[in-house]
């Protein structure tokens, strides 16, 4: 089969399309013919080994010393089950599925094996494979953090970085929970974010959300670039600050802020689960959530896709198609 191999750490050019052996499912695994995957910010960080200095050694030991241990990158797949292992009970050949795994999924390939114990379930029936692939990375994170923030109807919620993969999902999920949503993004993304249901949109190139006289019950920084001190000032008593991209320094700052203010500050990793994928499937099929796709590239143009993601300006998600029609 065709697969994209990461030959070393570095720029997008380290990714090479090669012929490799087609995987064979073990007893608890399903073999999925991949129709679509995505290039996430996480994929970009693994490929380039962009990690905080304090994480350098443990990350090298986990990801690989001189090159990625997992030669075939990619965290998300959407496709059709081609074969199942002898002990599989949840799936059968022909099922259309989508899956998300941070470390164990080899998604940049024509076929991938997934354990039925990983985060995998039937894909939403009313979306294409491309749309299904665009869902998990951002939406799983958004759902995790908003639930951790105990989001409730009528709360004022600020989503910072509202046009990215996590942000576009967070705006929609927060509206589903009945929140009053303020979204922060750049000028070119205002109409997109407004179309997702935001009650008001702040252009960070022209206004500072912390100086507008509005306070919030939840502030969710999806990109890790807001000012913690500014957020603290406009966070209501009993409010919750959430950060999806928090390194060691940010975690220390949040812990100190929590002690100083008595407010709640949360920064952690949102690990995927089948339960989360099922929840997102239900939201999609109910018309409460729609994936946002910026660009689609064929597998053969994976280098160009990584170059685009590296720029840091994508709107929603960048999808990779793997030689199959889009509709499921």
ABEGO torsion letter per residue (X at the ends): XBBBBBABBEBAAABBBBBBBBBBBBAABBBBBBABBBBBAAAAAAAAGBBBAAAAAAAAAAAEAABBABABBEABBBBBBABBBAABAABBBGBBBBBBBAAABBABBABBBBBAABBBBBBBAABBAAAAAAAAAAAAAAAAAAAAAGBBBGBBBBBBGAABAAAAAAAAAAAAAGBBBBBBBBAAAAAAAAAAGBABBBBAAABBAAAAGBBBABBBBAAGABBAAAAAAABBBGBBBBBABBBAAAAAAAAAAAAAAGBBBBBBBBBBBAAAAAAAAAAAAAGABBBBBABBBBAAAAAAAAAAAAAGABBEBBBBBBGBBABX
